[in-house]
Amino acid sequence: MSDSTILYETQKKLLAGREYIGVDRIDGPLVFIRKTHPVGYRELVECIDENGCTRLGMVLDTSSTIVVAQIFGGTSGLRMPSTHIRFRGEPLRIEVTEKMLGRIFNGLGQPIDGGPAPVGDEELNVNGKPINPTAREYPRDFIQTGISVIDGMNTLIRGQKLPIFSGNGLPHNELAAQIARQAKIRGAETKFAVVFAAMGVKHDVARYFIKSFEESGVLENVALFLSLADDPSIERLITPRTALTLAEYLAFERDMHVLIIMTDMANYCESLREISTIRGEIPSRKGYPGYLYSDLAELYERSGMLKGYKGSITQLPILTMPNDDISHPIPDLTGYITEGQIVFEREMHGRGIYPPVAGLPSLSRLMKDGIGKDMTREDHPHLASQLFAAYSYVKDVRNLASVIGEEELTPLDHQYLEFGEAFERKFVTQDKNENRTVEETLNLGWEALSLLPVEELHRVTEEELEKYYG
């Protein structure tokens, strides 16, 4: 260890725990302190009120003149002259252990299920460790969710980031819970775990997930981090980081395959915008801070597979698009970072289709590398391509029929309408507890295609037509 490193560590130990009495300003969940010693970005702070109660916080901004810290429990009841601020000299850490599975925690990783705090095997920084991009492995293993529209046309791959773009009132929570219950890696006995992070959701939504996991018997393999709608909004910014820290431990220290569900990312971004506004930062699109992209990337890029490790992290973020606008900054930037998206369509939901996954805007960019011979079935890539092409033509025919009427359509157009109805009612639609194998999904796809003339099927091979058509 060099002399400069030893000097830095010595100074750090001397300054850690230094306490200041009185703050310069309190604004929302932020406190401003002047004339402090040099502190680090995202350093942990303790805010002590006049009654001796301690609230945790984190440094958001630091300079030679002023330090800005966000207080997770809110600043209600704090008085500027009597508030004590203690800098801990380290980032926020949580103790992690495999025994956290089956437990419920708040956004800071503190148990709220009435049980004792688990004794951790390690204490890890919630901001994660930097990952060398060259150490990443390319995701290839197919994850069977048991949901045809995903397995057949928007395949989920182990280590992938596949968000759900939904809207208020649509069944995104039901779909996420179903995936968490049914997801498995085919052909291998694997240790599977689910980490669920809720940000700003209502109590009934949290209760639904807990009940769903309990009834299906998977709760013992699930860790829940809940920052609910009536909790301080600032806590939502730390909730996904604590959940991801546990996921990283389970994946890279305990060789587990972890599925992490984060809902609702729109609430997370709203909290980010709130803090940015209070700090007086120059707003970007729709008032969100200019660093929204990098902040989201910081969370999403903590998934994947690493060389030399058996475990993996697969992310399923859920975001409700304001006004169902897919061009809104939150889904727009999320789409740049992640490897595809599952898009819900309100019109399909209105017709009673579950899951109401829009066939054309949805895609999985890693699908092509995880399907086919020795992974799903040899006809899967061509079948998926043909289903996309045929369903795209169905959309055109429906638009034409809305203008000129169905009676003016050609016989071929009527066949496509029949295919579209069968595709939506038999292939896309399924029960919320129905778990289909990938073979069942592919057979249902061929059953729908059999309603079309064979000369219309240009994307499948002659051998596949002979074996599966009709």
C-alpha positions as CSV (number, residue, x, y, z in Angstrom):
1,M,0.0,0.0,0.0
2,S,1.4,3.4,-1.0
3,D,2.1,6.2,1.4
4,S,-0.7,8.3,-0.2
5,T,-3.2,5.5,0.2
6,I,-2.2,5.1,3.9
7,L,-2.6,8.8,4.5
8,Y,-6.0,8.9,2.8
9,E,-7.3,6.0,4.9
10,T,-6.0,7.6,8.1
11,Q,-7.7,10.9,7.3
12,K,-10.9,9.0,6.4
13,K,-10.9,7.3,9.8
14,L,-10.3,10.5,11.6
15,L,-13.1,12.4,9.8
16,A,-15.6,9.6,9.9
17,G,-18.2,10.3,12.6
18,R,-17.6,14.1,12.7
19,E,-20.8,15.8,13.7
20,Y,-22.1,19.3,12.9
21,I,-24.8,21.2,14.9
22,G,-27.2,23.2,12.9
23,V,-28.0,23.2,9.2
24,D,-28.1,26.2,6.9
25,R,-31.3,25.3,5.1
26,I,-34.1,22.7,4.9
27,D,-36.0,22.3,1.7
28,G,-38.3,19.3,1.3
29,P,-36.3,16.2,1.9
30,L,-33.0,18.0,1.5
31,V,-30.8,19.6,4.1
32,F,-27.9,22.1,3.3
33,I,-24.8,22.3,5.5
34,R,-22.0,24.8,5.2
35,K,-18.4,24.8,6.3
36,T,-17.9,21.0,6.5
37,H,-14.8,18.9,6.0
38,P,-14.4,17.3,2.5
39,V,-17.2,14.7,2.2
40,G,-17.8,12.2,-0.6
41,Y,-20.6,11.9,-3.1
42,R,-23.3,9.4,-1.8
43,E,-21.6,9.3,1.6
44,L,-24.0,8.1,4.3
45,V,-25.2,10.7,6.8
46,E,-27.1,10.5,10.1
47,C,-29.6,13.3,10.8
48,I,-30.4,13.6,14.5
49,D,-33.4,15.8,15.6
50,E,-33.8,17.5,19.0
51,N,-35.5,14.4,20.4
52,G,-32.5,12.3,19.6
53,C,-34.2,10.3,16.8
54,T,-31.9,9.4,14.0
55,R,-32.7,9.4,10.3
56,L,-30.4,8.1,7.6
57,G,-29.5,10.2,4.5
58,M,-27.1,10.4,1.6
59,V,-24.9,13.1,0.2
60,L,-26.3,14.3,-3.1
61,D,-23.9,17.2,-3.8
62,T,-20.7,18.3,-2.3
63,S,-18.4,21.3,-2.8
64,S,-15.9,23.4,-0.9
65,T,-18.7,25.7,0.4
66,I,-21.8,23.5,0.9
67,V,-23.0,20.0,1.2
68,V,-26.5,18.8,0.2
69,A,-27.9,15.6,1.7
70,Q,-31.2,13.9,1.1
71,I,-32.9,12.5,4.2
72,F,-34.7,9.2,3.5
73,G,-37.3,9.5,6.3
74,G,-38.2,13.1,5.3
75,T,-37.4,16.3,7.2
76,S,-40.7,16.8,9.0
77,G,-40.1,18.0,12.6
78,L,-36.5,19.1,12.0
79,R,-35.4,22.5,13.3
80,M,-32.4,24.2,11.6
81,P,-30.5,25.3,14.8
82,S,-30.9,22.1,16.7
83,T,-30.5,19.5,14.0
84,H,-27.3,17.4,14.2
85,I,-25.6,16.0,11.1
86,R,-23.0,13.3,11.4
87,F,-21.1,12.1,8.3
88,R,-20.2,8.4,8.4
89,G,-17.3,8.5,5.9
90,E,-18.8,5.6,3.9
91,P,-21.6,4.9,1.5
92,L,-24.9,3.3,2.5
93,R,-24.3,-0.4,3.0
94,I,-26.7,-3.3,3.7
95,E,-26.0,-6.7,5.2
96,V,-26.9,-9.4,2.7
97,T,-27.5,-13.1,3.2
98,E,-29.4,-15.9,1.5
99,K,-31.7,-15.9,4.6
100,M,-33.3,-12.7,3.3
101,L,-35.3,-14.8,0.9
102,G,-38.8,-15.2,2.2
103,R,-38.6,-11.9,4.1
104,I,-40.1,-8.4,3.5
105,F,-38.0,-5.2,3.9
106,N,-38.5,-1.5,3.5
107,G,-36.7,0.5,0.9
108,L,-33.5,0.7,3.0
109,G,-33.3,-3.0,3.6
110,Q,-34.8,-3.0,7.2
111,P,-37.2,-5.8,8.0
112,I,-40.9,-4.8,8.2
113,D,-42.4,-8.3,8.5
114,G,-42.1,-8.5,12.3
115,G,-39.1,-10.8,12.2
116,P,-35.6,-10.1,13.4
117,A,-33.0,-8.5,11.2
118,P,-31.1,-11.3,9.4
119,V,-27.5,-11.6,10.3
120,G,-25.7,-10.9,7.0
121,D,-22.8,-12.9,5.5
122,E,-21.4,-9.7,3.9
123,E,-22.0,-5.9,4.1
124,L,-22.1,-4.5,0.6
125,N,-22.3,-1.0,-0.9
126,V,-25.8,-0.4,-2.3
127,N,-24.3,1.4,-5.3
128,G,-22.8,-1.8,-6.5
129,K,-19.4,-2.6,-7.8
130,P,-18.2,-1.4,-11.2
131,I,-18.3,-4.2,-13.8
132,N,-15.7,-4.5,-16.5
133,P,-17.6,-4.7,-19.8
134,T,-15.2,-7.3,-21.1
135,A,-16.1,-9.6,-18.2
136,R,-19.7,-9.8,-19.4
137,E,-21.0,-13.0,-21.1
138,Y,-23.5,-12.7,-23.9
139,P,-27.0,-13.8,-22.8
140,R,-28.1,-16.9,-24.7
141,D,-30.1,-19.3,-22.4
142,F,-33.8,-19.4,-23.0
143,I,-36.1,-18.7,-20.0
144,Q,-39.5,-20.4,-20.3
145,T,-42.1,-18.1,-18.7
146,G,-45.1,-20.3,-19.7
147,I,-46.7,-17.3,-21.5
148,S,-47.1,-17.9,-25.2
149,V,-46.8,-14.3,-26.5
150,I,-43.5,-13.9,-24.6
151,D,-42.0,-17.4,-25.2
152,G,-43.1,-17.5,-28.8
153,M,-42.5,-14.0,-30.0
154,N,-40.7,-11.9,-27.4
155,T,-38.5,-14.5,-25.8
156,L,-36.9,-13.8,-22.4
157,I,-33.2,-14.7,-22.2
158,R,-31.2,-15.3,-19.0
159,G,-29.3,-12.1,-18.1
160,Q,-31.6,-9.9,-20.2
161,K,-33.2,-6.5,-19.3
162,L,-36.8,-6.8,-20.7
163,P,-39.1,-4.0,-19.4
164,I,-42.9,-4.0,-19.5
165,F,-44.4,-0.8,-20.9
166,S,-47.8,-0.5,-19.5
167,G,-50.4,2.1,-18.4
168,N,-52.7,2.8,-15.4
169,G,-55.3,0.1,-15.0
170,L,-53.6,-2.5,-17.2
171,P,-52.7,-5.9,-15.8
172,H,-48.9,-5.5,-15.7
173,N,-48.7,-6.6,-12.1
174,E,-50.6,-9.8,-12.8
175,L,-48.2,-10.6,-15.7
176,A,-45.1,-9.9,-13.6
177,A,-46.4,-12.1,-10.8
178,Q,-47.2,-14.9,-13.3
179,I,-43.7,-14.7,-14.8
180,A,-42.1,-14.8,-11.3
181,R,-44.2,-17.9,-10.4
182,Q,-43.6,-19.8,-13.7
183,A,-40.2,-18.8,-15.0
184,K,-37.6,-21.5,-15.3
185,I,-34.5,-22.4,-17.4
186,R,-35.2,-25.5,-19.5
187,G,-33.1,-28.6,-19.3
188,A,-31.2,-27.7,-16.1
189,E,-31.7,-27.9,-12.3
190,T,-31.1,-24.3,-11.2
191,K,-31.3,-22.4,-8.0
192,F,-33.8,-19.7,-8.9
193,A,-34.7,-16.7,-6.7
194,V,-36.9,-13.6,-7.2
195,V,-36.1,-10.1,-5.8
196,F,-39.1,-7.8,-5.9
197,A,-38.7,-4.0,-5.5
198,A,-41.8,-1.8,-5.2
199,M,-41.5,2.0,-5.5
200,G,-44.5,4.2,-4.7
201,V,-47.1,1.4,-5.3
202,K,-50.3,1.1,-3.3
203,H,-50.8,-1.3,-0.4
204,D,-53.2,-3.5,-2.4
205,V,-50.6,-3.9,-5.2
206,A,-48.0,-5.0,-2.6
207,R,-50.5,-7.3,-0.9
208,Y,-51.4,-8.9,-4.3
209,F,-47.7,-9.8,-5.0
210,I,-47.3,-11.2,-1.5
211,K,-50.5,-13.2,-1.7
212,S,-49.6,-14.5,-5.2
213,F,-46.2,-15.7,-4.0
214,E,-47.7,-17.3,-0.9
215,E,-50.4,-19.2,-2.7
216,S,-48.0,-20.5,-5.3
217,G,-45.5,-21.6,-2.8
218,V,-42.6,-19.5,-4.2
219,L,-42.5,-16.9,-1.3
220,E,-39.6,-18.7,0.4
221,N,-37.5,-17.9,-2.7
222,V,-38.6,-14.3,-2.9
223,A,-37.2,-11.2,-1.1
224,L,-39.5,-8.1,-1.2
225,F,-38.4,-4.5,-0.8
226,L,-41.4,-2.2,-0.4
227,S,-41.4,1.6,-0.5
228,L,-45.1,2.2,-0.7
229,A,-47.1,5.2,-1.7
230,D,-47.4,6.6,1.8
231,D,-43.7,6.2,2.5
232,P,-41.4,9.2,1.9
233,S,-40.9,9.6,-1.8
234,I,-37.2,10.1,-1.4
235,E,-36.9,6.5,-0.2
236,R,-37.9,5.3,-3.7
237,L,-34.5,6.4,-5.0
238,I,-32.6,3.9,-2.8
239,T,-35.1,1.0,-3.0
240,P,-34.0,-0.5,-6.4
241,R,-30.3,-0.1,-5.3
242,T,-30.8,-2.2,-2.1
243,A,-32.8,-4.8,-4.0
244,L,-30.1,-5.0,-6.7
245,T,-27.4,-5.3,-4.1
246,L,-29.1,-8.5,-2.7
247,A,-29.6,-9.7,-6.3
248,E,-25.9,-9.3,-7.0
249,Y,-24.9,-11.2,-3.9
250,L,-27.3,-14.1,-4.7
251,A,-26.1,-14.3,-8.3
252,F,-22.4,-13.9,-8.0
253,E,-21.7,-15.2,-4.5
254,R,-24.4,-17.9,-4.2
255,D,-24.6,-19.0,-7.9
256,M,-28.3,-18.3,-8.2
257,H,-30.3,-17.3,-11.2
258,V,-32.1,-14.1,-10.0
259,L,-35.1,-12.5,-11.6
260,I,-35.5,-9.0,-10.3
261,I,-38.9,-7.2,-10.8
262,M,-38.9,-3.4,-10.3
263,T,-42.2,-1.6,-10.2
264,D,-43.0,1.2,-10.8
265,M,-40.1,2.9,-12.6
266,A,-42.3,5.9,-13.4
267,N,-42.6,6.6,-9.6
268,Y,-38.8,6.3,-9.3
269,C,-38.3,8.9,-12.1
270,E,-40.9,11.2,-10.5
271,S,-38.9,11.2,-7.2
272,L,-35.8,11.9,-9.3
273,R,-37.5,14.9,-10.9
274,E,-38.8,16.1,-7.5
275,I,-35.2,16.2,-6.0
276,S,-33.8,17.8,-9.2
277,T,-36.4,20.6,-9.0
278,I,-35.7,21.3,-5.3
279,R,-32.0,21.5,-6.1
280,G,-32.7,24.1,-8.8
281,E,-31.2,22.1,-11.6
282,I,-31.8,23.0,-15.2
283,P,-34.7,20.7,-16.4
284,S,-34.6,18.7,-19.5
285,R,-37.5,17.0,-21.3
286,K,-40.8,17.2,-19.4
287,G,-39.0,18.7,-16.4
288,Y,-36.8,15.6,-15.8
289,P,-33.1,16.1,-15.0
290,G,-30.6,15.8,-17.9
291,Y,-29.0,12.8,-16.1
292,L,-32.2,10.7,-16.2
293,Y,-30.6,8.5,-18.9
294,S,-27.4,7.8,-17.0
295,D,-29.3,7.3,-13.7
296,L,-31.5,4.7,-15.3
297,A,-28.6,3.0,-17.0
298,E,-26.9,2.8,-13.6
299,L,-29.7,0.6,-12.4
300,Y,-30.4,-1.4,-15.6
301,E,-26.7,-2.2,-16.3
302,R,-26.5,-4.1,-12.9
303,S,-28.0,-7.2,-14.6
304,G,-26.4,-9.8,-16.8
305,M,-23.9,-12.7,-16.6
306,L,-20.2,-12.5,-15.8
307,K,-17.4,-14.8,-16.9
308,G,-16.4,-17.2,-14.2
309,Y,-19.7,-17.0,-12.4
310,K,-22.5,-19.5,-12.5
311,G,-25.3,-17.1,-11.5
312,S,-27.1,-14.4,-13.4
313,I,-29.4,-11.4,-13.0
314,T,-32.4,-11.0,-15.3
315,Q,-34.3,-7.7,-15.0
316,L,-38.0,-7.1,-15.5
317,P,-38.7,-3.4,-14.9
318,I,-42.3,-2.3,-15.0
319,L,-43.2,1.3,-15.9
320,T,-46.6,2.9,-16.5
321,M,-46.4,5.2,-19.4
322,P,-48.0,8.6,-18.7
323,N,-51.1,8.9,-20.9
324,D,-50.0,5.6,-22.6
325,D,-47.4,7.7,-24.5
326,I,-44.5,5.5,-25.5
327,S,-42.5,8.5,-26.6
328,H,-42.5,9.9,-23.1
329,P,-38.9,10.4,-21.7
330,I,-39.2,7.4,-19.3
331,P,-40.1,4.7,-21.8
332,D,-38.1,6.4,-24.5
333,L,-34.8,6.3,-22.5
334,T,-35.5,2.9,-21.1
335,G,-35.9,1.5,-24.6
336,Y,-32.3,2.8,-25.5
337,I,-30.8,1.0,-22.5
338,T,-32.7,-2.3,-22.4
339,E,-32.8,-5.2,-24.9
340,G,-36.4,-4.8,-26.0
341,Q,-39.7,-4.2,-24.4
342,I,-43.1,-5.8,-23.8
343,V,-45.8,-3.2,-24.7
344,F,-49.4,-3.4,-23.4
345,E,-52.3,-2.3,-25.6
346,R,-55.3,-0.8,-23.9
347,E,-57.6,-1.7,-26.8
348,M,-56.7,-5.4,-26.5
349,H,-57.4,-5.1,-22.7
350,G,-60.8,-3.6,-23.5
351,R,-61.6,-6.7,-25.6
352,G,-60.8,-9.0,-22.6
353,I,-57.5,-10.3,-23.9
354,Y,-54.9,-11.3,-21.3
355,P,-52.1,-10.6,-21.4
356,P,-52.8,-7.5,-23.7
357,V,-49.4,-7.6,-25.3
358,A,-49.2,-5.6,-28.5
359,G,-47.7,-7.9,-31.1
360,L,-45.9,-5.3,-33.3
361,P,-44.3,-2.7,-30.8
362,S,-43.1,-5.5,-28.5
363,L,-39.8,-7.1,-29.2
364,S,-36.9,-9.0,-27.6
365,R,-33.5,-8.0,-29.2
366,L,-31.8,-11.1,-27.8
367,M,-34.5,-13.5,-28.9
368,K,-32.6,-14.7,-32.1
369,D,-29.7,-16.0,-30.0
370,G,-31.8,-18.0,-27.5
371,I,-34.2,-19.9,-29.8
372,G,-33.9,-22.6,-32.4
373,K,-32.5,-26.1,-32.5
374,D,-31.2,-27.5,-29.2
375,M,-32.6,-24.4,-27.3
376,T,-36.4,-24.4,-28.0
377,R,-37.3,-26.1,-31.4
378,E,-35.8,-25.9,-34.8
379,D,-38.9,-24.2,-36.3
380,H,-39.2,-21.4,-33.7
381,P,-37.2,-18.6,-35.5
382,H,-39.1,-19.0,-38.8
383,L,-42.5,-19.5,-37.1
384,A,-42.1,-16.3,-35.0
385,S,-41.1,-14.3,-38.1
386,Q,-44.1,-15.6,-40.0
387,L,-46.5,-14.8,-37.1
388,F,-45.1,-11.2,-37.0
389,A,-45.6,-10.8,-40.7
390,A,-49.1,-12.2,-40.8
391,Y,-50.3,-10.3,-37.8
392,S,-48.9,-7.1,-39.3
393,Y,-51.0,-7.7,-42.4
394,V,-54.0,-8.3,-40.1
395,K,-53.6,-4.8,-38.7
396,D,-53.6,-3.3,-42.2
397,V,-56.7,-5.3,-43.2
398,R,-58.5,-4.1,-40.0
399,N,-57.6,-0.5,-40.8
400,L,-58.9,-0.9,-44.3
401,A,-62.1,-2.5,-43.1
402,S,-62.8,0.4,-40.8
403,V,-62.8,2.7,-43.9
404,I,-64.5,0.6,-46.6
405,G,-66.3,-2.0,-44.5
406,E,-65.7,-5.7,-44.2
407,E,-68.1,-6.6,-47.0
408,E,-65.7,-4.9,-49.5
409,L,-62.7,-7.0,-48.5
410,T,-61.3,-9.8,-50.7
411,P,-61.6,-13.5,-49.7
412,L,-57.9,-13.5,-48.7
413,D,-58.4,-10.5,-46.5
414,H,-61.2,-12.3,-44.7
415,Q,-58.9,-15.3,-44.1
416,Y,-56.4,-12.9,-42.5
417,L,-59.1,-11.5,-40.3
418,E,-60.0,-15.0,-39.2
419,F,-56.3,-15.7,-38.6
420,G,-56.0,-12.5,-36.5
421,E,-59.0,-13.4,-34.3
422,A,-57.7,-17.0,-33.8
423,F,-54.2,-15.7,-33.1
424,E,-55.4,-13.3,-30.4
425,R,-58.0,-15.7,-28.8
426,K,-55.9,-18.9,-28.8
427,F,-52.2,-17.9,-29.0
428,V,-52.1,-14.6,-27.1
429,T,-54.9,-15.1,-24.6
430,Q,-54.4,-17.5,-21.7
431,D,-55.4,-17.9,-18.1
432,K,-53.5,-16.1,-15.4
433,N,-52.5,-19.4,-13.9
434,E,-51.9,-21.3,-17.2
435,N,-48.3,-22.4,-17.6
436,R,-47.7,-23.5,-21.2
437,T,-44.6,-25.3,-22.4
438,V,-42.7,-23.8,-25.4
439,E,-43.8,-26.8,-27.5
440,E,-47.5,-26.0,-26.7
441,T,-46.9,-22.4,-27.6
442,L,-45.3,-23.3,-31.0
443,N,-48.1,-25.7,-31.8
444,L,-50.7,-23.0,-31.1
445,G,-48.8,-20.8,-33.5
446,W,-48.9,-23.4,-36.3
447,E,-52.6,-23.9,-35.5
448,A,-53.3,-20.2,-36.1
449,L,-51.2,-20.2,-39.3
450,S,-53.1,-23.2,-40.7
451,L,-56.0,-20.8,-41.3
452,L,-54.0,-19.1,-44.0
453,P,-53.3,-20.5,-47.5
454,V,-50.0,-22.2,-47.7
455,E,-48.8,-19.9,-50.5
456,E,-49.0,-17.0,-48.1
457,L,-46.4,-18.5,-45.7
458,H,-43.1,-17.3,-47.2
459,R,-41.0,-17.2,-44.0
460,V,-41.1,-20.9,-43.1
461,T,-39.3,-23.7,-45.0
462,E,-40.9,-26.5,-47.0
463,E,-39.8,-29.0,-44.5
464,E,-41.4,-27.1,-41.6
465,L,-44.6,-26.8,-43.6
466,E,-44.7,-30.5,-44.3
467,K,-44.1,-31.3,-40.6
468,Y,-46.3,-28.8,-38.8
469,Y,-48.7,-27.1,-41.2
470,G,-52.3,-28.2,-40.7
